[in-house]
Amino acid sequence: MFDRRKIQIDLIKLIGGERLLRLTEAQSGLALEKKLDPQKSVASQKENLLGVFEAALARAGLMAA
């Protein structure tokens, strides 16, 4: 299991006003980005993306073993 505290989360505002959520984990080198839906709450989108990211980290850990 990966430590959520080691996942860096960046909210980036693009020139056109859109926002991008980027998650990175330095040890594995894994990064995931998603353009946010302005009609949905950022918090719920962040939690959903975090779940996907943690699953990808777990899968990468299994592949490396």
C-alpha positions as CSV (number, residue, x, y, z in Angstrom):
1,M,0.0,0.0,0.0
2,F,1.2,3.5,-0.9
3,D,1.3,6.4,1.5
4,R,-1.2,9.1,0.3
5,R,1.1,11.8,2.0
6,K,3.8,11.0,-0.6
7,I,1.5,11.8,-3.5
8,Q,1.9,15.3,-4.8
9,I,-1.3,17.0,-6.0
10,D,-1.2,20.1,-8.1
11,L,-4.2,22.2,-9.3
12,I,-3.1,24.1,-12.4
13,K,-5.1,26.9,-14.0
14,L,-4.6,27.0,-17.8
15,I,-4.6,30.1,-19.9
16,G,-8.1,29.5,-21.2
17,G,-9.5,29.3,-17.7
18,E,-9.7,25.5,-17.6
19,R,-8.2,23.7,-14.6
20,L,-6.0,20.6,-14.6
21,L,-5.4,18.2,-11.7
22,R,-2.0,16.5,-11.7
23,L,-1.0,13.7,-9.3
24,T,2.6,12.5,-9.1
25,E,4.6,10.1,-7.0
26,A,8.3,10.6,-7.0
27,Q,9.5,7.1,-6.0
28,S,7.6,5.3,-8.9
29,G,7.8,8.2,-11.3
30,L,4.1,7.8,-12.0
31,A,2.1,10.9,-12.9
32,L,-1.6,11.3,-13.9
33,E,-3.3,14.4,-15.2
34,K,-7.0,15.1,-15.9
35,K,-8.8,18.2,-17.0
36,L,-11.4,19.1,-14.5
37,D,-15.1,19.4,-15.2
38,P,-16.2,22.9,-14.2
39,Q,-19.8,21.6,-13.4
40,K,-18.5,19.1,-10.7
41,S,-16.9,19.8,-7.4
42,V,-13.1,19.8,-7.4
43,A,-13.0,17.7,-4.1
44,S,-15.1,14.8,-5.6
45,Q,-13.0,14.8,-8.8
46,K,-9.8,14.8,-6.8
47,E,-11.0,11.8,-4.7
48,N,-12.0,9.9,-7.8
49,L,-8.6,10.6,-9.5
50,L,-6.8,9.7,-6.4
51,G,-8.5,6.3,-6.3
52,V,-7.5,5.7,-9.9
53,F,-3.9,6.8,-9.2
54,E,-3.6,4.6,-6.1
55,A,-4.8,1.6,-8.2
56,A,-2.2,2.4,-10.9
57,L,0.5,2.6,-8.2
58,A,-0.6,-0.7,-6.7
59,R,-0.6,-2.3,-10.2
60,A,2.8,-0.9,-11.0
61,G,4.1,-2.3,-7.7
62,L,2.7,-5.8,-8.6
63,M,4.3,-5.6,-12.1
64,A,7.7,-4.7,-10.6
65,A,7.6,-7.6,-8.1
